[in-house]
Amino acid sequence: MTDELDLLPPALQRDATFWLQGKRPSTRRTYAADAAQLLELTGARSLRAIGPDELAAFEREIRERYGTHAAARKIAVVKSLFAYATRNGTLSRNPAIRLKTPEKRPRSVSERVPDLRTMIAAFARAHGRSAALVRLCYATGASAEDLARLRRRDVFAGVDGRGHVQIGRGHERIRQIAISPATYGALAPLLAGLEPNDRVFPGARGRQASTRTIEREIAAAGRELGLGRISARVLRNAHEAHALQRGAPPDVVAHTLRRAAMPRRRQKPKSWSSSTWLPI
């Protein structure tokens, strides 16, 4: 805990030692940094020197500098610190009792959808298994479960230079989705040397990866690619939003994402899907 306490002045270190006790190392570092920021913004060297006016100015500054979630955490940390200092007798009254944390509104899945330019830029500079996984999930609208059980025989080249991916098993409706030459090329290193029944995205010892493993890999790749907090569901929504923006018929999008069957009057070859409207 010594490294975290180094962020704080000596007058606060004793109280902070017990305040941070029992918390995870990452939480201790975050709390200590937030406490140090409180002292920096108020110009105080101890909690006794901070009153309601200083805390009100601190709250305004934090709300202006940070988004809702970050501001809410920082203010909650300060309230926790003052509440602890009041309980242990360091302070006779709690000046932070009137601080209010911003109301956190959960971000919907649709709000996390990256814009099309960001997706194109990310895929242009990305290589490797994780990047190919995210790219294929976006291009096909496949679920994490679909990707976990995808086999080598389900991915093949077409005569038009595009690749084709077959999604679905057993009683489910099997969809054959066309993917661009670039996306098929990103998969090529993973497909090399695989037997027809081998998994394209295997887990440990070549076995089928769990859905949770695939979701974790997508989330980690999203952070590395600068796409933010993504998941297979976010990428499916991005596929839908971008395809509709570029003129894909809604019933074709619904069919590709397995949300509805293609109407009889619009029956096309199996490989006709909304992925053909995506520039990736």
CORKA-V788963 format. One record per residue. N is the residue number from 0. NEAR is the number of other ideal C-beta (glycine too) atoms within 12 Angstrom. Layout:
N/NEAR ; N/NEAR
This chain:
0/23 ; 1/15 ; 2/13 ; 3/28 ; 4/27 ; 5/17 ; 6/26 ; 7/35 ; 8/23 ; 9/15 ; 10/20 ; 11/35 ; 12/25 ; 13/20 ; 14/31 ; 15/39 ; 16/22 ; 17/21 ; 18/34 ; 19/34 ; 20/18 ; 21/12 ; 22/21 ; 23/13 ; 24/15 ; 25/12 ; 26/20 ; 27/28 ; 28/24 ; 29/23 ; 30/36 ; 31/33 ; 32/27 ; 33/35 ; 34/41 ; 35/28 ; 36/28 ; 37/42 ; 38/30 ; 39/19 ; 40/24 ; 41/30 ; 42/15 ; 43/26 ; 44/18 ; 45/25 ; 46/37 ; 47/22 ; 48/19 ; 49/35 ; 50/20 ; 51/18 ; 52/15 ; 53/26 ; 54/30 ; 55/22 ; 56/20 ; 57/36 ; 58/32 ; 59/20 ; 60/22 ; 61/34 ; 62/23 ; 63/14 ; 64/16 ; 65/20 ; 66/16 ; 67/19 ; 68/20 ; 69/22 ; 70/28 ; 71/24 ; 72/24 ; 73/33 ; 74/35 ; 75/25 ; 76/35 ; 77/41 ; 78/30 ; 79/30 ; 80/40 ; 81/36 ; 82/23 ; 83/29 ; 84/31 ; 85/22 ; 86/17 ; 87/20 ; 88/13 ; 89/24 ; 90/24 ; 91/13 ; 92/19 ; 93/26 ; 94/30 ; 95/33 ; 96/16 ; 97/17 ; 98/32 ; 99/19 ; 100/24 ; 101/22 ; 102/12 ; 103/15 ; 104/11 ; 105/12 ; 106/16 ; 107/12 ; 108/20 ; 109/15 ; 110/17 ; 111/24 ; 112/30 ; 113/30 ; 114/18 ; 115/24 ; 116/16 ; 117/23 ; 118/36 ; 119/23 ; 120/17 ; 121/30 ; 122/37 ; 123/18 ; 124/15 ; 125/27 ; 126/23 ; 127/21 ; 128/27 ; 129/31 ; 130/34 ; 131/38 ; 132/45 ; 133/47 ; 134/45 ; 135/48 ; 136/51 ; 137/52 ; 138/45 ; 139/48 ; 140/41 ; 141/43 ; 142/31 ; 143/33 ; 144/25 ; 145/36 ; 146/45 ; 147/31 ; 148/31 ; 149/37 ; 150/26 ; 151/25 ; 152/18 ; 153/33 ; 154/39 ; 155/25 ; 156/20 ; 157/23 ; 158/10 ; 159/16 ; 160/15 ; 161/27 ; 162/35 ; 163/34 ; 164/42 ; 165/30 ; 166/39 ; 167/25 ; 168/19 ; 169/7 ; 170/6 ; 171/15 ; 172/19 ; 173/18 ; 174/35 ; 175/27 ; 176/45 ; 177/36 ; 178/43 ; 179/31 ; 180/20 ; 181/26 ; 182/37 ; 183/32 ; 184/25 ; 185/33 ; 186/38 ; 187/23 ; 188/16 ; 189/29 ; 190/29 ; 191/13 ; 192/11 ; 193/23 ; 194/14 ; 195/14 ; 196/15 ; 197/22 ; 198/32 ; 199/44 ; 200/43 ; 201/27 ; 202/20 ; 203/10 ; 204/8 ; 205/16 ; 206/14 ; 207/25 ; 208/28 ; 209/20 ; 210/23 ; 211/16 ; 212/25 ; 213/36 ; 214/29 ; 215/22 ; 216/33 ; 217/42 ; 218/28 ; 219/22 ; 220/35 ; 221/34 ; 222/18 ; 223/22 ; 224/32 ; 225/22 ; 226/35 ; 227/26 ; 228/25 ; 229/40 ; 230/32 ; 231/37 ; 232/28 ; 233/33 ; 234/46 ; 235/37 ; 236/27 ; 237/44 ; 238/46 ; 239/33 ; 240/30 ; 241/31 ; 242/35 ; 243/24 ; 244/21 ; 245/20 ; 246/14 ; 247/26 ; 248/23 ; 249/22 ; 250/24 ; 251/35 ; 252/35 ; 253/25 ; 254/33 ; 255/43 ; 256/40 ; 257/27 ; 258/21 ; 259/17 ; 260/16 ; 261/26 ; 262/14 ; 263/8 ; 264/8 ; 265/17 ; 266/13 ; 267/20 ; 268/17 ; 269/21 ; 270/29 ; 271/27 ; 272/39 ; 273/40 ; 274/43 ; 275/33 ; 276/28 ; 277/38 ; 278/21 ; 279/39
